[in-house]
Amino acid sequence: MASHRRPKQPSRTRVTVLTATAAAAVALTSQAAHADPKPTKKEVKAKVDALYEEAEAATEKFNGVKEKQQKLEDEVDKLQDQVARGQGELNELRNGLGSMATAQYRSGGIDPSMQLLLSSDPDTYLDKASTLNQLSAKQADALHKIADKQRSLAQQRQEAADKLDELADTRKALGDKKEEIQGKLSKAQALLNSLTAKERAALQAEEAERANRSNIRVDLGGALPVSQRAGAALQAAQNKIGSPYVWGATGPSSFDCSGLTSWAYSQAGVSLPRTSQAQAGAGTRIGQGDLKPGDLVLFYSDLHHIGLYAGNGQILHAPKPGAAVRYESINNMPFQFGVRV
């Protein structure tokens, strides 16, 4: 007689595993279908440019903190020298007072009335007594000087300690700002690395073409600088066309934006502050219609970018990471005002 056994059912565990596997496959397929598409070359460039802009703004803050650090270091060195000299002067005063005390001790500590009774020559004693009184006055004066010098030294030491604390805070702020800049540049590089080699090469070619077009075909018109120093500064900057932008650099082979302008004017014998924000107050403010070659030109509401006016609506500047010193239309960035040094 034939067997009528029921077919073996799949185990509950096997069904659960298969169901979970199928669900995971469906989820991955759904995620893939709804995943953000890979950014285009144009989108990557826009994001990279935005990061470079943020990095440049951070660079100007870095430059300001670095300038403050250098100033504080100079002040601390000066205060420490003053303290060292003051300590030397205090030691000399103490030694002088000690010499006086030793001399008086050796001369004897007999009561003046007894010295007068025992003296065979009262007139000679009175002369000596007068000298002793003068020495006592010198001692008192020396004590006053020592007290004044001690107070002065304590004040200088406290001032030096406060400056050292401020310097430590400034150095930390400098390190933080450096990390911020490097972080933004790293993000920008990661975005560029997400492109194919062909896309990266195309971006580099576009950047090179833009620089060549700006530098070779630029028409600066016939306007003349308003001063010899402005003309000399512009000419110095023109000699650096093609030099790379490097954040924090002040030349002579690489520059950031304010590094180029400060270096250019230093070649004309004019000392400018380090940052673009500080350079904004280095002369007389003027409007766009009054600009002459060699004038400083400030951009963006926070004044984090600066260049030199070259004439005919063109500026000469160190643009951004990955670019070199070049001419560019003044209309490519939000103009704020010019400064005539």
C-alpha positions as CSV (number, residue, x, y, z in Angstrom):
1,M,0.0,0.0,0.0
2,A,1.4,3.4,-1.0
3,S,2.6,5.7,1.7
4,H,0.7,9.0,2.1
5,R,3.2,10.9,4.2
6,R,2.7,14.7,4.3
7,P,5.5,16.6,2.5
8,K,8.2,18.0,4.8
9,Q,7.6,21.7,5.6
10,P,10.6,24.1,5.6
11,S,11.9,24.9,9.1
12,R,10.7,28.1,10.7
13,T,14.4,29.3,11.0
14,R,15.1,28.8,7.3
15,V,12.0,30.8,6.4
16,T,13.0,33.6,8.7
17,V,16.5,33.8,7.2
18,L,15.2,33.8,3.6
19,T,12.6,36.5,4.5
20,A,15.3,38.7,6.1
21,T,17.6,38.2,3.1
22,A,14.9,39.2,0.7
23,A,13.9,42.2,2.7
24,A,17.5,43.4,2.9
25,A,17.9,43.0,-0.9
26,V,14.7,45.0,-1.4
27,A,16.0,47.7,1.0
28,L,19.3,48.0,-0.8
29,T,17.6,48.2,-4.2
30,S,15.3,50.9,-2.8
31,Q,18.2,52.9,-1.4
32,A,20.1,52.6,-4.6
33,A,17.1,53.9,-6.5
34,H,16.7,56.8,-4.1
35,A,20.4,57.6,-3.5
36,D,21.6,61.1,-4.3
37,P,23.1,61.1,-7.8
38,K,26.8,61.7,-8.1
39,P,27.4,65.5,-8.2
40,T,28.3,66.9,-11.6
41,K,31.6,68.6,-12.3
42,K,29.9,72.0,-12.2
43,E,28.3,71.2,-8.7
44,V,31.7,70.0,-7.4
45,K,33.4,73.2,-8.6
46,A,30.7,75.4,-6.9
47,K,31.2,73.5,-3.6
48,V,35.0,73.7,-3.9
49,D,34.8,77.4,-4.6
50,A,32.6,78.0,-1.6
51,L,35.0,76.1,0.6
52,Y,38.0,78.1,-0.8
53,E,36.0,81.3,0.0
54,E,35.5,80.2,3.6
55,A,39.1,79.2,3.8
56,E,40.2,82.6,2.6
57,A,38.0,84.3,5.2
58,A,39.5,82.1,7.9
59,T,43.0,82.9,6.5
60,E,42.6,86.6,7.1
61,K,41.5,85.9,10.7
62,F,44.6,83.6,11.0
63,N,46.8,86.4,9.8
64,G,45.3,88.8,12.3
65,V,45.9,86.3,15.2
66,K,49.4,85.6,14.0
67,E,50.2,89.4,13.9
68,K,48.8,89.7,17.5
69,Q,51.0,86.8,18.5
70,Q,54.1,88.4,17.1
71,K,53.3,91.7,18.9
72,L,52.7,89.9,22.2
73,E,56.0,88.0,21.8
74,D,57.8,91.3,21.4
75,E,56.1,92.8,24.4
76,V,56.9,89.8,26.5
77,D,60.5,89.9,25.5
78,K,60.7,93.6,26.3
79,L,59.0,93.2,29.7
80,Q,61.3,90.3,30.6
81,D,64.4,92.4,29.7
82,Q,63.0,95.2,31.9
83,V,62.5,92.7,34.8
84,A,66.1,91.4,34.4
85,R,67.5,94.9,34.3
86,G,65.4,95.9,37.3
87,Q,66.5,92.9,39.3
88,G,70.1,93.9,38.6
89,E,69.5,97.4,39.8
90,L,67.8,96.1,42.9
91,N,70.7,93.9,43.7
92,E,73.1,96.9,43.4
93,L,71.0,98.9,45.7
94,R,70.9,96.1,48.3
95,N,74.7,95.6,48.0
96,G,75.2,99.4,48.5
97,L,73.0,99.4,51.6
98,G,74.9,96.4,53.0
99,S,78.2,98.2,52.5
100,M,76.9,101.2,54.5
101,A,75.7,99.0,57.3
102,T,79.0,97.1,57.4
103,A,80.9,100.4,57.6
104,Q,78.8,101.7,60.4
105,Y,79.2,98.5,62.4
106,R,82.9,98.6,62.0
107,S,83.0,102.2,63.2
108,G,81.4,101.1,66.5
109,G,78.0,101.3,68.0
110,I,78.8,103.5,71.1
111,D,76.2,105.9,72.3
112,P,76.9,109.4,70.9
113,S,76.8,111.0,74.4
114,M,79.5,108.6,75.7
115,Q,81.6,109.2,72.5
116,L,81.5,112.9,73.3
117,L,82.6,112.4,76.9
118,L,85.4,110.1,75.9
119,S,86.5,112.2,73.0
120,S,89.8,114.1,73.5
121,D,88.8,116.4,70.7
122,P,85.1,117.4,70.7
123,D,85.4,119.4,67.5
124,T,86.7,116.3,65.6
125,Y,83.9,114.2,67.1
126,L,81.2,116.6,66.0
127,D,82.6,116.5,62.4
128,K,82.4,112.6,62.5
129,A,78.9,112.8,64.0
130,S,77.8,115.0,61.0
131,T,79.3,112.4,58.6
132,L,77.4,109.6,60.4
133,N,74.1,111.5,60.1
134,Q,74.7,111.9,56.4
135,L,75.3,108.2,56.1
136,S,72.0,107.5,57.9
137,A,70.2,109.8,55.4
138,K,71.8,107.9,52.6
139,Q,70.7,104.6,54.1
140,A,67.1,105.9,54.3
141,D,67.3,107.1,50.7
142,A,68.6,103.7,49.7
143,L,65.8,101.9,51.5
144,H,63.2,104.1,49.8
145,K,64.8,103.3,46.4
146,I,64.8,99.6,47.2
147,A,61.1,99.7,48.1
148,D,60.2,101.6,44.9
149,K,62.2,99.2,42.8
150,Q,60.6,96.2,44.4
151,R,57.1,97.6,43.7
152,S,58.1,98.4,40.1
153,L,59.5,94.9,39.6
154,A,56.4,93.2,41.1
155,Q,54.2,95.3,38.7
156,Q,56.4,94.4,35.7
157,R,56.4,90.7,36.6
158,Q,52.6,90.7,36.9
159,E,52.3,92.4,33.5
160,A,54.7,89.9,32.0
161,A,52.7,87.0,33.5
162,D,49.5,88.5,32.1
163,K,51.0,88.9,28.7
164,L,52.3,85.3,28.8
165,D,48.7,84.1,29.6
166,E,47.4,86.2,26.7
167,L,50.1,84.8,24.4
168,A,49.2,81.2,25.3
169,D,45.5,81.9,24.5
170,T,46.5,83.5,21.2
171,R,48.7,80.6,20.3
172,K,45.8,78.2,20.9
173,A,43.5,80.4,18.8
174,L,46.1,80.4,16.1
175,G,46.2,76.6,16.1
176,D,42.4,76.4,16.0
177,K,42.2,78.7,13.1
178,K,44.9,76.7,11.3
179,E,42.9,73.5,11.8
180,E,39.8,75.2,10.5
181,I,41.6,76.3,7.3
182,Q,43.2,72.9,6.7
183,G,39.9,71.2,7.3
184,K,38.1,73.3,4.6
185,L,41.0,72.7,2.2
186,S,40.9,69.0,2.9
187,K,37.1,68.9,2.2
188,A,37.7,70.8,-1.0
189,Q,40.4,68.3,-2.1
190,A,38.1,65.4,-1.2
191,L,35.4,66.8,-3.5
192,L,37.9,67.2,-6.3
193,N,39.1,63.6,-5.7
194,S,35.5,62.4,-6.2
195,L,35.7,63.5,-9.8
196,T,37.2,61.3,-12.5
197,A,40.7,62.1,-13.8
198,K,39.2,63.4,-17.0
199,E,36.9,65.8,-15.0
200,R,39.8,67.1,-12.8
201,A,41.9,67.7,-15.9
202,A,39.1,69.6,-17.5
203,L,38.7,71.8,-14.4
204,Q,42.4,72.5,-14.3
205,A,42.4,73.4,-18.0
206,E,39.5,75.8,-17.4
207,E,41.3,77.5,-14.6
208,A,44.5,77.8,-16.6
209,E,42.5,79.2,-19.6
210,R,40.8,81.7,-17.3
211,A,44.2,82.9,-15.9
212,N,45.8,83.1,-19.4
213,R,42.8,85.0,-20.7
214,S,42.9,87.4,-17.8
215,N,46.6,88.0,-17.9
216,I,47.3,88.1,-21.6
217,R,44.3,89.8,-23.1
218,V,43.5,92.3,-20.3
219,D,43.0,95.9,-21.3
220,L,44.0,98.2,-18.5
221,G,43.2,101.4,-20.3
222,G,45.3,104.5,-20.0
223,A,44.6,105.8,-16.5
224,L,47.7,106.8,-14.4
225,P,48.3,106.2,-10.7
226,V,47.7,109.1,-8.5
227,S,51.1,108.8,-6.7
228,Q,54.5,107.3,-7.3
229,R,54.1,104.8,-4.5
230,A,50.8,103.5,-5.9
231,G,52.4,103.1,-9.3
232,A,55.4,101.3,-7.7
233,A,53.2,99.0,-5.7
234,L,51.2,98.0,-8.8
235,Q,54.3,97.4,-10.8
236,A,55.7,95.2,-8.0
237,A,52.5,93.1,-8.0
238,Q,52.5,92.9,-11.8
239,N,56.0,91.3,-11.6
240,K,54.4,88.5,-9.5
241,I,51.7,87.5,-11.9
242,G,51.6,83.7,-12.0
243,S,52.9,83.3,-8.4
244,P,50.7,80.8,-6.5
245,Y,48.2,81.6,-3.8
246,V,49.3,80.0,-0.5
247,W,47.3,80.9,2.7
248,G,49.4,82.9,5.2
249,A,52.1,83.7,2.6
250,T,53.5,87.2,2.2
251,G,56.0,86.6,-0.6
252,P,58.2,86.8,-2.4
253,S,57.3,83.6,-4.2
254,S,53.8,83.0,-3.0
255,F,51.0,85.1,-1.5
256,D,47.6,85.2,0.0
257,C,45.4,88.2,-0.9
258,S,46.6,90.6,1.8
259,G,50.1,89.2,1.6
260,L,50.3,90.4,-2.0
261,T,49.1,93.9,-1.3
262,S,51.3,94.4,1.8
263,W,54.3,93.0,0.0
264,A,53.6,95.2,-3.1
265,Y,53.4,98.4,-1.0
266,S,56.5,97.4,1.0
267,Q,58.4,97.4,-2.3
268,A,57.2,101.1,-2.7
269,G,58.5,101.9,0.8
270,V,55.1,101.8,2.5
271,S,54.3,99.6,5.4
272,L,50.7,98.2,5.5
273,P,49.0,96.2,8.2
274,R,48.9,92.4,7.7
275,T,45.2,91.7,7.2
276,S,42.7,92.9,4.6
277,Q,40.5,94.3,7.3
278,A,43.3,96.3,8.8
279,Q,44.5,97.5,5.4
280,A,40.9,98.8,4.8
281,G,41.8,101.6,7.3
282,A,45.3,102.3,5.9
283,G,44.2,105.3,3.8
284,T,41.3,107.3,2.4
285,R,38.2,105.4,1.4
286,I,37.0,106.0,-2.2
287,G,34.1,104.8,-4.4
288,Q,34.5,102.6,-7.4
289,G,34.2,105.5,-9.8
290,D,37.2,107.2,-8.2
291,L,39.6,104.3,-8.4
292,K,43.0,104.8,-9.9
293,P,45.7,102.2,-10.6
294,G,47.5,101.1,-7.4
295,D,44.5,101.8,-5.1
296,L,43.5,99.0,-2.8
297,V,40.1,97.4,-3.5
298,L,38.1,95.6,-0.7
299,F,35.5,92.9,-1.4
300,Y,32.8,91.1,0.6
301,S,30.9,92.5,3.6
302,D,33.5,91.2,6.1
303,L,36.3,92.7,3.9
304,H,38.1,89.3,3.8
305,H,39.5,89.8,0.3
306,I,41.6,92.6,-1.1
307,G,43.5,93.4,-4.3
308,L,45.1,96.2,-6.3
309,Y,43.1,98.2,-8.8
310,A,44.9,97.9,-12.2
311,G,42.7,100.1,-14.4
312,N,39.7,99.8,-16.7
313,G,37.6,97.8,-14.3
314,Q,40.4,95.2,-13.6
315,I,42.0,94.2,-10.3
316,L,45.3,92.4,-9.7
317,H,45.0,89.9,-6.8
318,A,45.9,86.6,-5.3
319,P,42.5,84.9,-5.8
320,K,42.2,81.6,-3.9
321,P,43.9,78.3,-3.2
322,G,44.7,76.5,-6.5
323,A,45.0,79.8,-8.4
324,A,47.8,82.2,-9.1
325,V,48.2,86.0,-9.0
326,R,46.2,87.4,-11.9
327,Y,44.0,90.1,-13.3
328,E,40.3,89.8,-12.9
329,S,37.2,91.9,-13.4
330,I,36.2,94.0,-10.4
331,N,32.6,92.8,-11.0
332,N,33.4,89.1,-10.3
333,M,33.2,89.8,-6.5
334,P,31.0,92.0,-4.3
335,F,32.9,95.3,-4.3
336,Q,32.8,97.3,-1.0
337,F,35.1,100.3,-1.4
338,G,38.6,101.4,-2.4
339,V,41.4,102.7,-0.3
340,R,44.0,105.3,-1.5
341,V,47.2,104.9,0.5
